[in-house]
Amino acid sequence: MTTALFVVSEEGYWGEECAEPLTTLEEAGVDVTVATPSGGKPVVDERSVDPDNVGEDTAAFAMGVHEDNEAMNDPVPIATVEADDYDTVVFPGGHGTEWDVNQDRDARRLLRDTANDADGTALVVCHAVGILAFTRTHDGGFLVDGRNVTGFPNEWEEGIVDEHDRMPDGRKLPYWVEDEVKAAGGNWDAELDADTSVTVDGDLITARGPGSSEAAGETLLAELGLD
């Protein structure tokens, strides 16, 4: 059986970015495990399940997965899992990833071991793409250096944070994904003129944001040979 590990934030993941690929994989018969930094239940960003913000259908879908999905309700600590035990490792986005997943050494280990393994495939979505700015290969170079990637663009971030980089909830955003990934050598193109943006570079798949979540799941399914 094909297996997938989802590395999900406890500081606020974006509902659709987890729910879309997770349900796509499960419906294709993939066995999904969810991991969080501490092993606690993932925390969903309230904005991503607010009908006034994302629409009633998307909000209900994301909240349904958050509350009812078996894997989401039985997470394991990131430190206890190994990339070699899974065919794919998925990093859903959300601003919350900047405070936990992207800074977690075991999350970075999982990404490095997956994206350097010819038998593994990594999917990284939206703000989780920021993990690429902090993940190094075994020889010390940046994993993203020279790779083609997409992710949450500066142009969109400008519409969310204030002039002091504070989020609507008052937290200060530690960094902007596009800036950091470019600084680490990534070939960045968020394809702002396109409805969706999903980039495949070898064993690394990146997706721009919520609206690309469905396409990201379908792309991963194809890369796994399950479409």
N, C-alpha and C positions, 0 to 999 in steps of 0.2 A: 504494500500500500504506500502511496505517495504521502509524505509527511511535511508539515509546515509548522514553523515556529513564528508566532507574532510577538514582537517586543513592543509593549504598550505602556504609555506614560501613566504615572500616578499623579501627575501635576496638571493634567488636562489634555487628553487626546481629542482629535476632531472626529466626531462620530462617524460620518460618512466615509472618511478615509480608512477606517478600520472595518466598518460593517460591509462595505462593498466587496473588497477583495476576500474578506473572511467568508462571507456567504457564497461568493463565486467558487472558491476552492472547495468548501464543504459540499456544495451541490454537485461538484465533479467527483466526489468521493475521497477527497483529501482529508487525512486525519490531522486536525489542528490542535496545537498546544499554544497556550498564551503564557507569556512570561512578563513580569514587571520587575522593576529594580529591587523592591523589597519582598515581593511575593504577595503584596496586598492587591485587592481588587483594583482594576484600572479605574481612573477617574475621568469622566467625560467632560469636556468643555461645555458649559451650559449654553453658550451661544450656538453650539452645533446641534443642539436638540431643542432650540427655540423656534416654534412654528413661524413666528413673526420674522425670524432671521433667515431661515433656510426653507421654509414652506412646510405645510402640514405633513405631506407624504414622507419627505426626507427625515423630518424630525421623528415621526412615528417609527420609521424603519430603523434609524440609528438607535433610538432608545429601546426598541424591542430587542435588538441584538445585545445592547449593553446589559439589559436586565435579564434576558432569558437564555442567552447562548451558554451552553454548558462550559465551554472552554473559557469564556470570559469570566465566569463565576468560580473558576477553579485554577487560578494562575499559580505559577511556580516562580521562585526567585531566579533572576537572570544568572546569578553566579553558579547555579546548579546545573545548567544545561550546556551542551556542546553542539557546535554547528554541524559536526560530522554526523550527528544523529538525525538530521533533517535534510530534506531535498531542497527546501527553500526557507529563507528567513525574511520576514516582512516587518518593516518599521513604519507603522502608520504615523501621520503627522499630527499637527496641533501645536500651538505655541508652547504648551506645557513640556514638550520634548526638550526645549532649550534649557529647562531647569533640572531634568533628570536623565532621560535616556541618552541624549547627545553627549552628556558629560560623564556617562558611566563607563568605566573601563571594561566591564564585562560585556556591555552592549557593543562597544567598539571591537572587542575581541570576536564577538559573534559575526559582526559585519566583515571584519578582516578575514576570518577563517572561511566565510562563505564566498566572498567575492574574489578570493585567491584560489578557490577550489574549483577545478574544472567540472566537478560533479554537483556543485551547488549553484543556486541562483538567489540573489538578494533583490528585494523590492523595497525602495525607500521613497516615502511620499512626503511632499510639502515641506513643513518645517523640520521634519526628521532628516531631510537631506543635509541639514547642518552638521550631522554627525560625521559627514565626509571631511569636514574641515579639521576634525580632531582625530581621525583614524589613520594610523600609519601602518605600512607594510612591515614585514619582519626585518627588512634592511634599513628601516628608519625613514623612508620616504612617505609622502602622503599618498594614500590609496587612490585619491581622486586625481592626482597629477596626470594630466594628459588625457583624461577621460571625458567623454561627452555626457553632460548631465543637464537636467532641468530641475526646477524646484520653485519654492515660493519667492517671487521676485520683489525687488526693492520697490517697484512702482505700486505694488499692492500693499506693501508694508506701510507706505507713506499714508495710506488711507485709514490705518488702524491705530498707530501710536501717535502720541502728541509730539510737540517739538522737543521734549526731553526723553523721548523713547518710552514713555509710560503707556502701558496697556489700559484698556477701558476699566479693568479692575484695580488699577493703581500700581501694579507691579512694573518695574522697569525691565524692558526687554534687554537681555544681555548682549545680543549681537543680531545682525541682519544676515540671514542665510546666504543671500547672493554674494555679499561682500566677502564673507569668510571662505566660501567654497571657491570663489575666484582666486583669493589670496593663496589658497592651497594648491592652485594649478589646474582646477577644473575648467573644462571648456563649456562655458555656461550659455545656454539658450533656452529661455522660458517660453519661446514661441508665443508672444503676447497677442499676435494677430490670429492665432488658432483657437478654436473652441476648447480643445484639449491638448495636453502636452505630455507625452510619455516617451522617454528616450531609453533605448537599449544599447548598452556598450558592453559586449561580451556577457559576463555573468552578473552585470549590474544593471538593474532597471530603476529609473527614477521617474517620478510623476510630479507635476507642477502643484496641484492643489485639489480641493474638494471636487471640482467639476471634472477632474481627470481620474477620479477614483475608480469608476466603473471600467474605463479603458485600461487602467493599470491592472486591475484584476484579470481582465481578459487577455492582456499581453502576457502576464505571468503564466496564465493557464497554457497559452500557446508555447511559451518557452519551456514549460514542463512537459510538453507533448500531450496535453490532455484536452485540447480544444476539439 
